Amino acid sequence: MLSTIPHITKYLWAIPTLLLWLTDPDPEREATVRVAPESEVVISGTTNVNQFTCKYNLQELELPIRLTYDEKAQHILFKNARLKLANDCFDCGGKTINKDFRELLQTKNHPEVELKLLYVDPPQPDRQTISVGMEIRIAGVSRKYESILNCEQKEGICVKGTLSLKLTDFGLEPPRKVLGMIKVDNDIQVHMALQMKEI
């Protein structure tokens, strides 16, 4: 059973094909989307003495993303709606913290963080919210989540929100530095502000 993310988002995970669902009875569709340069993906967290913010280099997301989905009675099921983020493309503001961040995510063996859209419930005309299922893969460990999101179209589809996760959910031990005096907190946030357009 999918668990619930309590603090996730205001805008839908940027799938323009959702709009096509309302007008085309074809049970399987394909679409290609591109991430606009004003988008951002940030992983942030805190330690017992300060906080850190690691921003993704969005040049990695400029290539088109191809989507395939099936329309079912209760859900719109997606086959390959994946967003892959190379760990080496996160900038935490300095060489030392970048190195620590990549070690934390076990980059040598698991070089990418992956966000995968599993399904969305069909939108209802009298509601601005929609149920979304997704899978997040960090350090080779995948966890499934379900959340209620607000959906809004604005010059394409805007994906904006914050996912609150725990390092230990992915088998990661919050690291200690400087003889154990500095400890990274278990809670991290993944903030997404993605502007996507169908091409």
C-alpha positions in Angstrom: 0.0 0.0 0.0 1.3 3.4 -0.9 2.3 5.7 2.0 1.4 9.3 2.2 3.7 12.4 1.8 2.2 15.0 4.1 3.8 18.1 2.7 3.8 17.7 -1.0 3.0 20.3 -3.6 0.7 22.8 -5.0 0.9 21.9 -8.7 0.7 18.8 -10.7 3.9 16.8 -11.8 3.8 18.5 -15.1 2.2 16.1 -17.4 0.6 17.9 -20.4 -0.9 14.7 -21.6 -3.5 14.9 -18.8 -5.3 17.5 -20.8 -5.5 15.3 -23.8 -7.1 12.6 -21.7 -10.3 14.6 -21.6 -10.7 14.7 -25.4 -9.3 11.5 -26.8 -10.7 8.0 -26.1 -7.5 6.2 -27.3 -6.5 4.1 -24.3 -2.7 4.5 -25.0 -1.0 7.7 -25.9 2.5 9.1 -26.3 3.8 12.7 -25.8 7.1 14.5 -25.6 7.7 17.3 -23.1 10.6 19.7 -22.5 11.7 21.3 -19.2 11.9 25.1 -19.5 15.2 26.8 -18.3 13.5 28.7 -15.5 12.7 25.5 -13.7 14.6 24.2 -10.7 15.2 21.1 -8.6 16.7 21.5 -5.1 17.5 19.0 -2.3 17.9 20.6 1.1 18.4 19.6 4.7 19.9 20.6 8.0 22.5 19.7 10.5 22.8 20.4 14.2 24.8 23.6 13.3 23.5 24.8 9.9 21.6 23.9 6.7 22.6 22.9 3.2 21.0 23.4 -0.2 22.0 21.4 -3.3 20.6 22.8 -6.6 20.5 20.7 -9.8 22.1 21.9 -13.0 19.0 21.9 -15.2 21.0 21.6 -18.4 20.7 17.9 -17.8 16.9 18.3 -18.2 16.9 20.1 -21.5 16.6 16.9 -23.6 13.0 16.0 -24.4 11.2 13.5 -22.1 9.0 11.0 -23.8 5.9 9.7 -22.0 3.6 6.8 -22.6 0.4 6.2 -20.7 -2.7 4.1 -20.6 -6.2 5.3 -19.7 -8.0 3.1 -17.2 -11.4 3.5 -15.5 -9.9 4.6 -12.1 -6.4 5.8 -13.0 -4.3 7.1 -15.8 -1.4 4.7 -15.6 2.0 5.9 -16.9 4.6 3.5 -18.3 7.8 5.5 -18.6 7.3 9.0 -16.9 10.8 9.2 -15.4 12.9 12.1 -14.4 16.5 11.0 -13.9 18.8 13.4 -12.0 22.6 12.7 -12.0 24.0 13.1 -8.5 27.1 14.8 -9.9 25.0 17.6 -11.3 23.9 18.9 -7.9 25.8 21.9 -6.7 25.8 22.4 -2.9 28.0 25.5 -2.9 31.5 24.1 -2.5 33.8 21.2 -3.3 33.8 19.7 0.2 30.0 19.7 0.6 29.5 18.5 -2.9 31.8 15.6 -2.2 30.0 14.8 1.1 26.6 15.0 -0.7 27.7 12.6 -3.4 29.1 10.2 -0.8 25.8 10.3 1.1 23.8 9.3 -2.0 26.3 6.5 -2.7 27.1 8.0 -6.1 29.8 5.6 -7.0 27.3 2.7 -7.1 24.1 4.6 -7.7 24.8 7.7 -9.8 21.2 9.0 -10.2 18.2 10.0 -8.2 15.0 9.0 -10.1 11.5 10.3 -9.8 8.8 8.2 -11.5 5.2 9.1 -12.0 3.0 5.9 -11.6 -0.5 7.2 -12.0 -2.9 10.1 -11.6 -6.7 9.9 -11.0 -8.8 11.5 -13.8 -9.5 15.2 -13.0 -13.0 16.1 -11.8 -14.8 19.2 -13.2 -15.8 20.4 -9.7 -12.4 19.8 -8.0 -8.9 21.4 -8.4 -7.1 18.5 -6.6 -6.0 15.2 -8.0 -4.5 12.1 -6.5 -1.0 11.2 -7.8 1.1 8.1 -7.2 4.9 8.2 -7.6 8.0 6.3 -6.9 11.3 7.8 -5.8 14.6 6.0 -6.1 17.7 7.1 -4.1 20.9 5.0 -3.6 19.3 2.0 -5.3 16.3 2.0 -2.9 12.8 2.8 -4.2 9.8 4.0 -2.2 6.3 4.6 -3.4 4.2 7.6 -2.3 0.7 8.9 -2.8 -0.4 12.5 -2.5 -3.3 14.9 -3.3 -2.1 17.7 -5.5 -3.6 20.8 -7.0 -3.5 21.0 -10.8 -3.1 24.2 -12.8 -2.2 24.9 -16.4 -0.2 28.1 -17.1 1.7 28.4 -20.3 2.2 24.6 -20.3 2.0 22.8 -16.9 3.8 24.0 -13.8 5.1 21.4 -11.3 5.8 23.1 -8.0 6.1 21.6 -4.5 8.2 20.1 -1.8 8.5 16.4 -0.8 9.5 15.7 2.7 11.6 12.5 3.0 13.7 10.6 5.5 17.2 9.4 4.6 16.7 6.2 6.6 13.7 5.3 4.3 16.3 4.8 1.6 18.8 2.9 3.7 21.0 5.9 4.2 22.6 6.7 7.6 22.7 10.4 8.4 26.4 11.2 8.3 28.5 12.7 11.1 31.5 15.0 10.5 34.3 16.6 12.5 34.7 13.8 15.0 31.0 13.3 15.2 30.2 16.9 16.4 28.3 17.7 13.2 25.4 15.5 12.3 23.1 15.7 9.3 19.4 15.4 10.2 17.4 12.5 8.9 14.7 14.7 7.2 15.4 16.1 3.8 13.3 18.1 1.3 13.1 17.8 -2.4 11.8 21.0 -3.9 10.6 21.0 -7.5 9.6 24.0 -9.6 9.3 22.6 -13.1 7.8 24.4 -16.1 7.1 21.9 -18.8 5.7 22.2 -22.3 4.6 19.6 -24.8 6.6 19.6 -28.1 
